[in-house]
Every structure is written in C-alpha cells, then in structure tokens.
Amino acid sequence: MEMEAKTKPWLVLSLFLLAANCMQQCVHGKPRVSCFFIFGDSFSDNGNNNNRNTNAKSNYSPYGIDFSRGPTGRFTNGQTEADITAARLGFRNSVPPYANTSGSDIMGVNYASAAAGIRPETGSQRVLFMYHSFLICLSLSSISFWYDIEGFVFQCSRMPPTQGEIISLEEQIQNHRDIYNRLVKKLGGSNKAKKYLSKCLYYMRIGTNDYYGNYFLPQVFSTSRDFTTDQYAEDLVRRYSRYMKILHDVYEARKFLVFDLGRIGCTPYARATYARRRRCAEEVNDAALYFDRKLKSELEQLNSDKLSADAEFMFVNSTTKLDTDPTSLGFTVVDTPCCPTQLNLSCIENGRPCSNRDQYVYWDGIHQTQAANEITADITSDAITSLLRS
C-alpha cells in the first residue's frame, strides 16, 4: 500500500504530460494540404513589394498595428484573409513571401504583389492616385499638364514609376517555376516534384487592379476605349484561364481556389473616386459583376474539360455576408476607412487609426480590416471543405 501511494503522484504527472503532448499534437497537427501557394495582389501581399521600386507597399505604421510583427507589407491592421486561411488549414506559420523564400520553403510560397493585375500593364502606370479627374504626383518638381474634357490632369513626366516594379500575375507564374526547380533538386526529380505539387492548394485572388488601375483609369490606359465592359471581362478571364492552365499542365496543380471580385464599387476609394455622395459606384460594380459571371462560367468549363479532368477549380463568392447584412455581423462603419488615408487609398504614414477596428469593414480605402477578413475566411473555409472532398 505504501509503495502504491508513492507511485500515484508520478502516475498523475505522467498522465498529465501525455495529455499535454496529445493536445499539442492536435493543435499543431498535420496541415489539411501538403502545401499552399498564393497568387494575387494587395489583398494577399505579405511583403513581396517591400524592397521594390514602387509605392505600392505598406511596410509602415499604422499598417500591422494588430499584427504580432508589426508592419510587414500586409495591407491591413492584422492578418490578411490568406493568413487566416493558412492558419485554419493547419500551417503553424504564415506562408512566406516569395521575396524571402529559402530552399527549405516547400510547404508554400506567397507570390502576391500589391497593384498587380491579370493584364501585364496593370500597375505599371506612372501616376499615384486618381481622385475624380485629378492625378496627383508625389512631387510638384516634375509635373507637366494636359487638359481633358473633365479638367486638368497632372502627369508625372520624369518621376520613377509610382507603382512600377510590381509583380504581375504572369511574373508570379514565372516565380513559381523557380520554386518548382528548387523542388526538383530537393525531392530528386521532376516527377517527384510534380507529384508533390499535385497535392497542394492554389489560391488565386486577383483582378481588382485591372479595373481600378487600368480600365477606370482612361487618362493612362486605353482599355476602356478598346473594350466594352463585357469584352474587357472576357479578355481578363481568357488570360486568367490561360495562367491557371499553365499551373495545371506544367506543374500538375489540381486544387484551385479562385476568388470573385465582389462589389468593388463600394470600397471607400471607389465611393470617393467614381461616385457621388459616398454612394457605391454602380458602374464599377457592374463591370466587376461581368467579370465574376464570366469567371464562374469559365471555371465550370474547366471542371468539365477532359484535359483538366484531374483538377478542381472552386469559385469563391467571398463577399456575400459582408455585402448583404454587415450590421448583423457587428460592423457599424461600412463606407469609411479606419485609418486616415491619402485620397481614400493608402493609410497616411504614422496616422492614428480608429480604436474600434472590429466595427469597421475597411482598414484603408480598399482593404478590409482583420475582423472583416475573418468573415471572408469563413466563406473560404467552407469552399476548401467542398474542394478537398472532391
């Protein structure tokens, strides 16, 4: 009896340690997918533009005010929707930006670049912002003027590109080839590398800048004169589809999450730039709707195509909850950015943001707060569950 009494504390301790170990394994278990690759723009960028010759970056305060590492290049106060999705997939760390990758990064890479678009010229303009008919340069020392029917427009004639060195979707696909080549060396051959990539999840969220920074920027680009909104959407989707086919045909990508644009005419930036009295810019919403419908139809076609029969393309309608009834989700401010902004676009450096960030849908003029990203991630999680069942 005496010996039994002495061993009981050790037994209790052993059981406690065993339970703790089990809990740790459950929390940090194996991710639901082998690897996670992210393609896109500023909604997903987590630092790829930081060291590039561009103003499309957010590695300064107050960006990242609620993020553990502070300003990192994420266009929000905390985590992006892609960050949240990666965590829910079971990845212990956020997916590293391509700019910071090493040879050991085989569980995923984030290629997203702020200001990037589907069309290669998107984001390459030499202008910073459009506010009604005015294009505002960073420095008044190198401005020339021309006149259009709406009024004077500033042209940055001798300045370096303000968007400039961003990474278009085409270049992001090229960067994936670099990662593929590293995998070939690491895993011992192309067949093993492709087999590994076939088990990965490909996250595609891009296209907003093809409207804000291209089609609806007629002072710089001719696309609105060259295409109707329907034709332009068709052109974008055709290009987008070609890039997805490259990922499938060349690298054997099989699981695709492809996001809609949603009501991009209702962001604070769009309300201030394209609409009056802070209403939604329905012209922009209608153009995005053309794109979303054509994209969904194209993905359905890809899913039925025998050449891509081993792949699954999931269309993600990511903004439904926030569009229909944001107040029921706890959001009280839906048309104003939380941080003070430059012309309703990016946060002013070191500007003081709102304190009730969980009640704001928008962090800056375009991007959502972490609280809103959590809602979007709920929709993404449901889509992933359906995708992985197929």
C-alpha positions as CSV (number, residue, x, y, z in Angstrom):
1,M,0.0,0.0,0.0
2,E,2.8,2.4,0.9
3,M,4.6,1.8,-2.4
4,E,1.2,2.2,-4.3
5,A,0.7,5.6,-2.6
6,K,4.2,6.8,-3.5
7,T,3.7,6.0,-7.2
8,K,0.3,7.7,-7.7
9,P,1.8,11.2,-8.0
10,W,4.2,10.0,-10.7
11,L,1.3,8.3,-12.4
12,V,-0.8,11.5,-12.3
13,L,2.2,13.5,-13.6
14,S,2.8,11.0,-16.4
15,L,-0.9,11.2,-17.5
16,F,-0.7,15.0,-17.4
17,L,2.3,15.1,-19.7
18,L,0.8,12.6,-22.0
19,A,-2.4,14.6,-22.2
20,A,-0.4,17.8,-22.8
21,N,1.6,16.2,-25.6
22,C,-1.6,14.9,-27.2
23,M,-3.1,18.4,-27.1
24,Q,-0.1,19.8,-28.7
25,Q,-0.2,17.3,-31.5
26,C,-3.9,18.1,-32.0
27,V,-3.3,21.8,-32.2
28,H,-0.2,21.5,-34.3
29,G,-1.3,18.5,-36.3
30,K,-0.6,17.8,-40.0
31,P,-2.0,20.5,-42.3
32,R,-5.0,19.6,-44.4
33,V,-3.0,20.1,-47.6
34,S,0.7,19.4,-48.2
35,C,1.4,22.9,-49.4
36,F,-0.2,26.2,-50.1
37,F,0.6,28.6,-52.9
38,I,-0.9,32.1,-53.1
39,F,-1.2,34.3,-56.2
40,G,-2.7,37.7,-56.2
41,D,-2.5,41.4,-55.3
42,S,-2.5,43.6,-52.3
43,F,-5.4,41.6,-50.7
44,S,-2.8,38.8,-50.1
45,D,0.6,40.5,-50.4
46,N,2.6,40.0,-47.2
47,G,5.9,41.7,-48.2
48,N,6.9,41.0,-51.7
49,N,6.9,44.7,-52.7
50,N,8.8,45.9,-49.7
51,N,12.2,46.2,-51.4
52,R,11.0,47.0,-54.9
53,N,10.9,50.4,-56.6
54,T,7.2,51.0,-56.1
55,N,4.9,53.0,-53.8
56,A,2.5,50.0,-53.7
57,K,3.8,48.9,-50.3
58,S,2.6,49.0,-46.7
59,N,5.6,48.3,-44.6
60,Y,5.0,51.3,-42.3
61,S,2.7,52.2,-39.4
62,P,-0.2,52.1,-38.9
63,Y,-0.4,49.0,-41.1
64,G,0.2,45.9,-38.9
65,I,-0.9,47.7,-35.7
66,D,-2.6,44.5,-34.6
67,F,-0.1,42.1,-36.2
68,S,2.4,40.3,-34.0
69,R,5.4,41.5,-36.1
70,G,4.1,45.0,-36.8
71,P,4.2,46.4,-40.4
72,T,5.3,43.7,-42.7
73,G,3.8,44.7,-46.1
74,R,0.3,43.4,-45.3
75,F,-2.4,45.9,-46.3
76,T,-4.5,45.6,-43.2
77,N,-4.2,46.1,-39.4
78,G,-3.6,42.5,-38.7
79,Q,-3.9,39.3,-40.7
80,T,-4.9,39.1,-44.3
81,E,-7.6,36.6,-45.4
82,A,-4.8,34.4,-46.8
83,D,-3.0,34.4,-43.4
84,I,-6.2,33.3,-41.6
85,T,-6.9,30.6,-44.2
86,A,-3.4,29.2,-43.9
87,A,-3.8,29.0,-40.1
88,R,-7.1,27.2,-40.5
89,L,-5.5,24.8,-42.9
90,G,-3.2,23.9,-40.1
91,F,0.0,25.7,-41.0
92,R,1.8,26.8,-37.9
93,N,3.5,29.8,-39.6
94,S,2.2,32.2,-42.3
95,V,3.2,31.3,-45.8
96,P,6.4,33.2,-46.6
97,P,6.6,35.9,-49.3
98,Y,8.5,34.8,-52.4
99,A,10.9,37.7,-51.8
100,N,12.0,36.0,-48.5
101,T,12.0,32.3,-49.6
102,S,14.8,29.9,-49.0
103,G,15.5,26.4,-50.3
104,S,13.5,24.9,-47.4
105,D,10.2,26.6,-48.2
106,I,8.4,23.6,-49.8
107,M,5.2,23.9,-47.8
108,G,4.1,27.0,-49.6
109,V,5.0,30.4,-51.0
110,N,3.1,33.7,-51.3
111,Y,3.7,35.3,-54.7
112,A,1.1,38.1,-54.3
113,S,2.2,41.7,-55.2
114,A,0.2,44.8,-54.4
115,A,-1.0,46.7,-57.5
116,A,-0.6,43.6,-59.7
117,G,-3.2,42.6,-62.2
118,I,-4.1,39.9,-64.7
119,R,-3.0,42.1,-67.6
120,P,0.7,42.8,-67.6
121,E,0.5,46.5,-67.9
122,T,-1.8,46.9,-64.9
123,G,0.1,48.6,-62.0
124,S,2.8,49.9,-64.2
125,Q,1.4,53.4,-64.5
126,R,3.5,56.5,-63.6
127,V,0.7,58.0,-61.6
128,L,-0.1,57.5,-57.9
129,F,-3.8,58.3,-57.4
130,M,-6.8,59.3,-59.3
131,Y,-9.3,61.5,-57.5
132,H,-12.1,62.4,-59.8
133,S,-10.3,63.9,-62.8
134,F,-7.0,64.7,-61.0
135,L,-3.9,62.6,-61.0
136,I,-1.7,63.6,-58.1
137,C,2.1,63.2,-58.2
138,L,4.4,62.7,-55.3
139,S,6.5,65.8,-56.1
140,L,5.5,69.0,-57.8
141,S,9.0,69.4,-59.2
142,S,8.4,67.3,-62.2
143,I,4.8,67.9,-63.3
144,S,3.6,68.7,-66.8
145,F,-0.1,69.3,-67.6
146,W,-2.5,68.3,-70.3
147,Y,-6.2,69.1,-70.5
148,D,-9.1,66.7,-71.0
149,I,-12.8,67.4,-71.1
150,E,-13.1,66.9,-67.3
151,G,-10.4,69.3,-66.2
152,F,-6.6,69.5,-65.6
153,V,-4.8,66.2,-65.2
154,F,-1.3,66.0,-63.7
155,Q,1.3,63.9,-65.4
156,C,4.4,62.6,-63.7
157,S,6.7,63.1,-66.6
158,R,10.2,62.5,-65.2
159,M,9.4,60.6,-62.0
160,P,10.2,57.0,-61.4
161,P,7.1,54.7,-61.6
162,T,4.9,55.0,-58.6
163,Q,3.5,51.6,-59.0
164,G,6.3,50.5,-61.2
165,E,8.1,47.4,-60.1
166,I,5.2,45.3,-59.1
167,I,4.9,41.6,-60.0
168,S,2.2,40.8,-62.5
169,L,0.3,37.5,-62.5
170,E,2.5,36.4,-65.4
171,E,5.6,37.1,-63.4
172,Q,4.2,35.3,-60.4
173,I,3.7,32.2,-62.5
174,Q,7.3,32.6,-63.6
175,N,8.4,32.8,-60.0
176,H,6.5,29.5,-59.4
177,R,8.8,27.9,-61.9
178,D,11.8,28.9,-59.8
179,I,10.2,27.2,-56.7
180,Y,9.4,24.2,-58.9
181,N,13.1,24.0,-60.0
182,R,14.1,24.1,-56.3
183,L,11.7,21.3,-55.6
184,V,13.1,19.2,-58.4
185,K,16.6,19.4,-56.8
186,K,15.3,18.9,-53.3
187,L,13.0,16.0,-54.0
188,G,15.1,14.3,-56.6
189,G,13.5,14.7,-60.0
190,S,10.6,16.4,-61.9
191,N,8.2,13.5,-61.4
192,K,8.5,13.7,-57.6
193,A,8.2,17.5,-57.7
194,K,5.1,17.4,-59.8
195,K,3.6,14.6,-57.6
196,Y,4.2,16.8,-54.6
197,L,2.7,19.9,-56.2
198,S,-0.4,17.9,-57.2
199,K,-1.3,17.7,-53.6
200,C,-1.0,21.5,-53.0
201,L,-3.7,24.1,-52.8
202,Y,-3.5,27.0,-55.2
203,Y,-5.1,30.2,-54.0
204,M,-5.9,32.8,-56.7
205,R,-7.2,36.2,-55.9
206,I,-6.6,39.0,-58.4
207,G,-8.3,41.3,-60.8
208,T,-9.4,44.4,-58.8
209,N,-6.4,46.5,-60.1
210,D,-7.3,45.6,-63.7
211,Y,-10.3,47.9,-63.0
212,Y,-9.1,50.5,-60.5
213,G,-5.7,50.8,-62.1
214,N,-6.5,50.1,-65.7
215,Y,-10.0,50.1,-67.2
216,F,-11.2,53.0,-65.0
217,L,-8.0,55.0,-65.5
218,P,-8.7,56.3,-69.0
219,Q,-6.1,59.1,-68.7
220,V,-3.4,56.5,-68.7
221,F,-4.8,53.3,-70.3
222,S,-6.9,52.9,-73.5
223,T,-8.7,49.7,-72.4
224,S,-12.0,51.5,-71.7
225,R,-11.9,52.8,-75.3
226,D,-10.7,49.5,-76.8
227,F,-13.2,47.2,-75.0
228,T,-16.8,47.4,-73.7
229,T,-17.1,46.2,-70.1
230,D,-18.3,42.9,-71.3
231,Q,-15.4,42.5,-73.8
232,Y,-12.9,43.6,-71.1
233,A,-14.2,41.0,-68.7
234,E,-13.9,38.3,-71.4
235,D,-10.3,39.4,-72.1
236,L,-9.4,39.2,-68.4
237,V,-11.0,35.8,-67.9
238,R,-9.3,34.4,-71.0
239,R,-5.9,35.5,-69.8
240,Y,-6.6,34.3,-66.3
241,S,-7.7,30.9,-67.5
242,R,-4.6,30.5,-69.6
243,Y,-2.4,31.1,-66.5
244,M,-4.4,28.5,-64.5
245,K,-4.0,26.0,-67.3
246,I,-0.2,26.6,-67.2
247,L,-0.2,25.8,-63.5
248,H,-2.1,22.6,-64.2
249,D,-0.5,21.5,-67.4
250,V,3.1,22.3,-66.5
251,Y,3.2,21.8,-62.7
252,E,0.2,19.5,-62.2
253,A,-1.6,21.8,-59.9
254,R,-5.0,20.2,-59.2
255,K,-6.8,22.1,-56.4
256,F,-7.6,25.7,-57.2
257,L,-9.4,28.3,-55.0
258,V,-10.4,31.2,-57.4
259,F,-11.9,34.3,-55.9
260,D,-14.5,36.7,-57.2
261,L,-14.1,40.5,-57.2
262,G,-17.3,41.2,-55.5
263,R,-18.7,44.7,-55.1
264,I,-15.5,46.7,-55.6
265,G,-17.6,49.8,-56.3
266,C,-18.5,50.0,-52.6
267,T,-15.0,50.5,-51.2
268,P,-14.3,53.9,-49.7
269,Y,-11.9,54.6,-52.5
270,A,-14.5,53.7,-55.2
271,R,-17.2,55.7,-53.5
272,A,-14.9,58.8,-53.3
273,T,-13.4,58.4,-56.8
274,Y,-16.2,57.2,-59.1
275,A,-19.5,58.1,-57.3
276,R,-21.2,61.0,-55.6
277,R,-22.4,61.5,-52.0
278,R,-20.4,58.4,-51.0
279,R,-22.8,56.0,-52.6
280,C,-21.5,52.8,-54.2
281,A,-20.1,53.3,-57.7
282,E,-22.5,51.0,-59.6
283,E,-20.7,51.4,-62.9
284,V,-17.7,49.7,-61.2
285,N,-19.9,47.1,-59.5
286,D,-21.5,46.2,-62.8
287,A,-18.1,45.8,-64.5
288,A,-16.9,43.5,-61.7
289,L,-20.1,41.5,-62.0
290,Y,-19.5,40.9,-65.7
291,F,-16.0,39.6,-64.7
292,D,-17.4,37.4,-61.9
293,R,-20.0,35.8,-64.0
294,K,-17.6,35.1,-66.8
295,L,-15.0,33.7,-64.4
296,K,-17.5,31.4,-62.8
297,S,-18.6,30.1,-66.2
298,E,-15.0,29.6,-67.2
299,L,-14.2,27.6,-64.1
300,E,-17.3,25.4,-64.7
301,Q,-16.0,24.8,-68.3
302,L,-12.5,23.9,-66.9
303,N,-14.1,21.5,-64.5
304,S,-15.9,19.7,-67.3
305,D,-13.0,19.7,-69.7
306,K,-11.4,16.3,-70.2
307,L,-8.0,17.8,-70.5
308,S,-8.2,19.0,-66.9
309,A,-10.4,16.2,-65.5
310,D,-8.0,15.5,-62.7
311,A,-8.2,19.2,-61.5
312,E,-10.9,21.0,-59.5
313,F,-11.5,24.7,-59.8
314,M,-13.6,26.2,-57.0
315,F,-15.2,29.6,-57.5
316,V,-15.3,31.5,-54.2
317,N,-18.0,34.1,-53.7
318,S,-16.1,35.8,-50.9
319,T,-18.0,38.9,-50.1
320,T,-21.6,37.8,-49.7
321,K,-22.0,38.1,-46.0
322,L,-20.4,41.5,-45.8
323,D,-22.4,42.8,-48.7
324,T,-25.9,41.7,-47.6
325,D,-26.0,42.5,-43.9
326,P,-22.8,43.7,-42.3
327,T,-24.5,45.2,-39.3
328,S,-25.7,41.7,-38.2
329,L,-22.0,40.7,-38.2
330,G,-21.1,43.5,-35.8
331,F,-19.9,46.1,-38.3
332,T,-21.2,49.6,-37.8
333,V,-19.0,51.5,-40.3
334,V,-19.1,50.2,-43.9
335,D,-18.1,53.2,-46.1
336,T,-15.2,54.9,-44.3
337,P,-11.6,53.7,-43.7
338,C,-10.4,53.1,-40.2
339,C,-7.0,54.8,-40.8
340,P,-6.6,58.3,-42.2
341,T,-5.8,57.9,-45.9
342,Q,-4.3,59.7,-48.8
343,L,-7.2,60.4,-51.2
344,N,-9.1,57.5,-49.8
345,L,-6.5,55.0,-50.8
346,S,-3.5,54.1,-48.6
347,C,-3.0,54.9,-44.9
348,I,-1.1,58.0,-44.2
349,E,2.2,57.0,-42.6
350,N,2.0,57.1,-38.8
351,G,-1.6,58.3,-39.0
352,R,-3.7,57.4,-36.0
353,P,-6.3,54.8,-36.9
354,C,-9.7,54.3,-35.3
355,S,-9.8,52.5,-31.9
356,N,-12.9,50.3,-32.7
357,R,-11.3,48.5,-35.5
358,D,-13.6,45.4,-35.2
359,Q,-16.5,47.6,-36.1
360,Y,-15.0,48.8,-39.4
361,V,-15.3,46.8,-42.6
362,Y,-12.4,48.7,-44.3
363,W,-9.0,49.4,-42.9
364,D,-7.9,51.8,-45.7
365,G,-9.6,52.9,-48.9
366,I,-9.7,49.4,-50.4
367,H,-8.6,46.7,-48.0
368,Q,-10.6,45.1,-45.2
369,T,-9.8,45.0,-41.5
370,Q,-8.7,41.8,-39.9
371,A,-12.2,41.5,-38.5
372,A,-13.7,41.6,-42.0
373,N,-11.1,39.2,-43.2
374,E,-12.2,36.7,-40.6
375,I,-15.7,36.8,-42.1
376,T,-14.3,36.3,-45.6
377,A,-12.2,33.4,-44.3
378,D,-15.3,31.7,-43.0
379,I,-16.6,31.5,-46.6
380,T,-13.2,30.4,-47.8
381,S,-13.1,27.6,-45.2
382,D,-16.4,26.3,-46.5
383,A,-15.1,26.3,-50.1
384,I,-12.0,24.5,-49.1
385,T,-14.0,21.8,-47.3
386,S,-16.0,21.2,-50.5
387,L,-12.9,21.3,-52.7
388,L,-11.0,18.8,-50.6
389,R,-14.0,16.4,-50.7
390,S,-14.0,16.3,-54.5
